[in-house]
Amino acid sequence: MKICHLTSVHARHDTRIFLKECQSLVRAGYETHLVVADGQADEVRNGVAILDVGAPRNRIDRMHSVVQRVFERALTVDATLFHLHDPELMPVGLKLKRLGKRVIFDAHEDLPKQLLGKPYLNRLSRLTLSMALKAYEGWACRAFDAVIAATPAIHDKFLRINRRTVTINNYPLPGELTAPGAPAERTGRVCYIGGISAIRGVREIVRALELTRAEVRLDLAGPFPAQELRKELQASAGWRRVDELGVVDRLQMREVLARAMAGLVIFHPLPNHVDAQPNKLFEYMSAGVPVIASDFPLWREIVYDNHCGLCVDPLNPRAIAEAIERLVADSPLVQAMGENGRRMVGERYNWESEERKLVSLYAELIGR
């Protein structure tokens, strides 16, 4: 049975789309295709046929020409079921429905909420765009055969729109990031891995490094597109304790985690963050690394119920510094928290349980 995933935004080897969902479907026996837009040509990787429509020249080109090219390439696959990963592809999904295809929309984020936190838009623009997208999203997703939600909060929103809404959490692959060495041996380094921006707390993290009395350095890994912010932080005292690594692959990520005594997830309290389940939180746990996370209710429940880290006010650099100092001073606590996190990922927060739900949904839709 032929199925096809579509993205105009994500990287071809995206962790959720390619490594988790597509690989799970290959193992389940589906002929799996993935349409991408990155200009890196077609390839077959791990049983997935990756079809490239070319990289966009700019944002406008991505929203118009690339979306059309994704649709046209999807038609050449002639799959039974199409799985969309970007809100801008909803019109493609509606066209495919009119052609009699089965369509799943995969909601990685709550985009209407995400728009409310965009700093480059004024308040009126944020509200207007958010409301318009929410209305369109609701109208389109009623027509789709199913919606996949990346978090329980997103699930609750879409369940009111489409009764066949399933939560597929973005939990880690079993054992992928498990590193040798006990967490207690990892002294003197903390890490942040992911997109680097002001709303993800990089300014507060660097300020905390300046304030901490502990001998500690930060491994900072990921894309850092805001060059003005980067220059500002490079001029600060805390930057002297930063090792900027740039974008890292999965193997390099494992190496970073192997030497970290704590992983930082210090997102600002924006609407799209408070109910999110950041992948990095569970990846730190999977690697046996204690987490220092924003003190949001959902995150606090995960961190404190599983005794795998500390929660702090994300806008308070002093609180972040004190959390770092507490872990530096208590190696047995670091070891216990790391072991607790790793155990809970092995027992509960792992991709195996989510894979079963994904394969079951596909069987239900294709077997109708």
Residue, then its C-alpha position, 0 to 999 in steps of 0.5 A: m500500500k502506497i502512502c505519502h508524507l508532504t512537507s514544504v518547510h521541514a528538513r528531509h531527515d526531520t526527526r518526527i517526520f522521517l526518523k519516527e513516522c516514516q520509518s515506523l510506516v516502512r517497518a509496518g510494510y507501507e511503500t512510503h514516500l516523502v515530498v520535501a522542498d530543499g533543493q537536495a534532489d531525490e533519494v531513497r533513504n532507509g526504505v523511504a523514497i524522498l522526492d524533492v521539488g526544489a528549495p524556495r527562493n524566499r518566503i513568498d515563493r514557499m507559500h505559493s510556488v512551492v506549495q503548488r509544486v508539492f501538490e503536483r509531485a504528490l499527484t505523481v505518487d498516486a498514494t492511497l493516503f497523504h499525510l500533511h505536516d505544514p498548515e500551508l499545505m492544508p489547501v493541498g489536502l483539500k484538493l487531494k480530498r476532492l480527488g478522493k484521497r485520504v488525508i491526515f493533517d499532523a499538527h506539530e504546533d498550535l499555530p494560531k497560539q504561536l502567532l500570538g507570540k511573534p515579536y515581529l508582528n504588532r498586537l493587532s496583526r497577531l490577533t487578526l492573523s491568529m483568528a483568521l488561521k484558527a477559522y481556516e484551520g477548523w474549516a479545513c480539518r473538518a474535511f480531513d480523514a484524521v488529525i494527528a496532534a503532537t501534544p494532549a493540548i493540541h489534541d483537545k483543540f482539534l477533537r472539537i473539530n474532527r472526531r478522529t483526532v489522535t495524540i502522537n507524542n513526539y517522544p524519543l526513539p528508544g536508546e538513540l541518545t543514551a550515552p555512556g558514563a553516569p550523569a554524576e561524572r559529567t561536571g562543569r557543562v550544561c547544554y541547550i540544543g535546539g532553535i536559538s532565539a530570545i523567546r526560547g530564553v537564550r538571553e536569560i541563559v547567558r545572563a545566568l552564566e554571568l551570575t553563577r559562581a560555579e565553574v560551568r560552561l554552556d554547549l549551545a547547539g542549534p541554528f541562531p538566525a537572529q544576528e543582532l541578538r547574537k552580537e548583543l550576547q557575544a558582547s556580554a560577560g556571560w558569553r565567555r562561558v559559551d561554546e557555540l557549536g552551530v547546528v549538530d546532527r544526531l550523533q553530535m547531539r549524543e556527544v553533547l549530551a554525554r558530557a552535560m550535567a544538565g539540559l536547559v529548556i528555558f522557554h518564555p511563557l508564551p501561549n504556544h509554549v505553556d502547553a507544549q511538550p518540547n522534544k528536547l525535554f524528553e531527549y535530555m531525559s532519554a540521555g540520562v541528563p537532568v533538566i532545568a526547565s521553565d516552571f509551567p504547570l505541564w512541565r512541572e508535572i513531568v519534571y517533578d513527578n518523575h524527579c528528573g530535574l528542576c523548574v525555574d522562572p524562565l525570566n529570572p536569570r538568577a533563578i537559572a543560575e541557582a539551579i545550575e549551582r545546585l546541580v554542580a554542588d550535588s553529584p548524587l542528585v545529578q546522578a539520581m535525576g539522570e537515572n530517573g529521567r532515563r528510566m521514565v523514557g524507557e517505561r513511558y515517554n518513548w516512541e514505541s507506544e506512539e508508533r503503535k498508535l500511528v500504525s493503528l490509525y493508518a490501518e483504520l483509515i486504509g482498511r475502511 
